[in-house]
């Protein structure tokens, strides 16, 4: 009887866990934890996030990409300038040095999905192709998290703080 209860609890937990995007390897690059925030109906843009690890001996650059859900795809960065948050494309792409792990996350580096063809809906998946200077084109599956998600796998959690701020 206890075994059945444990098994039932395990199955319920597994079904309730969010579906994680699969890690992808291209040459010396590992792309993991690809996700995007859900968008309101009619929103023209969305953001995509993931982690890139370079296990090789040479640098590479994320120079662009494309997506099934948008007409345009750009690599961006956010930064503070005299107390004003600024967002802009990264000229020349985002460098990933040998041995370095770069995390694209809200408030920092990210990809902009511009000209959305449909809203990004929490729980959905979409395909995108990342383009690297050396590793070439890499297909990645993105999981759509909640509108307020601050990292992939939030499972509906909402943390609306900005990086560096502590919410109590």
N, C-alpha and C positions, 0 to 999 in steps of 0.2 A: 504494500500500500504506500509506504514512504517512497519507494523507488518511483512509483507512478507520479506521485506529487512532485518529486524533484525533477523528473523528466518533463512534466507539464509546465513547471515553472521555468525550466531552461528553454523550452520551445517558445513560451510566451515572451521571454526576455529577448530571444533571438529575433522574433518577429517584430518586436517594438524598437529594436536598434535601427538607427538610420543606415541606409545603404551607402557605403563608402565607395568613392571612385577608386578604380584600380591604379596602382603605381605603374609608370611606364618608363622604360629605359631606352635611351637612344645614344649609342656610343658611350661616352663617359658621363652622360647626364642622366640623372634620375629625377623624374617629375612625379610628385606625390600630392595627395590631398587636394585635388582640384575641386573647387566649389564656386558658386556664385550666389549672390543674394537674390531673393525673389523681388520682383518689381511690381509697382502698382499698374493697373490697366492704363494703357496709353503712354507709359513712360518711354521716351525715345532712346534711353541708354541704360546699360547695366554694367556691373563690375564683375570681373573674374579674378580668382585668387588661387594660389598653389605654391608649392615649395619646389625649388630646383637645387639639386646637389651635384657638384662637379667632382667626380672621383678621379679624373684624369690629371695629366701633367700640363695641359694647355688650356688657356681661357677659351670661353665661348660666349656668344651674345644672343640673347633673345631679341630678334629684330622685328618681329611682327607675327601675323597669323591671320586666320579666318575662322568663321563660325557659321554653323547652320542656322543660328537664331538671329544673326545680325548682318547688316550689309557692309559694315566696316569694323576693323579690329585694330586697336592701337595699344602700345605699351606706354603706361603713364607712371608718373610719380606725384605724390603729394608732399608738400613741405610747408613749413611756417616761414614767412618773410615779414619781419616787423609786426608780428602779431596777427598776420593775415594768412589763412590757409590758401595755398595756391596749388593748382593741379595743371600739369602740362605733359605733353608727350616727351619721351626720353630720346633726344637726338642721338642717333647712332646705335640705339638699342641698349639693353640692360646687360652689363658684363657679369659673367659668373666665373670667378677666378678659380684656378686649380685648388681643390680641397675646400672650397667655399660652399656654404649652403645659403641661398637667398630665398627669403619668404616673401611672397606677394600677399599683402593683407590690407584690410581697410585702414586708411590713414597713411599708407606708404606706397610702395610699388604695387601696381595692379594692371590688369588689362581692361580696357574700355571696350564694351560691346556697343557699338554705335549704330543707330538705325535699326532698332529691334523690330523683328518681323512679327513677334507676338510677345506677350508678357512672359517673364520667367516665373514659373509657378513652383512654390515650395514642394519638394518631393520629386519633381521631374528631373530628368537628365538631358543633357545635350552634348553634341560633339563639337570639338574645335580642333583646329590644326595650329600648333605652335611652330614658328619658323625660327630656327637657329642658324647663325652664321656658318658653323662647322657641322653640327649634328644634322642639319637639314630640317625637313618637315616631320613633325611628330604629332600623331593623332592622340587626343586626350578626351576622356569622358568627364564632364563636369556634373556635380550634384547640386541642385538648387536648394539652398537653405532658406530660413525665414528672412523677412525683410530686415530685421534688426540684428541678424547674426554677425558676430565678430570673428568667428572662425568656423571652419568646416566641422560638421558633426555636432552642431549646437542642439539638434533634436528639438527645435522649437524654443530653445532658451533665448532670452533677450538681454543682451548687455549693450546698452546704448552709450557706453563711455567711449571716450576718445583714447587712443593709445597714450600711456603715461599718466592717465587720470585714474584714481581709485574711487569706485562707487561703494558707498556703505549702505 
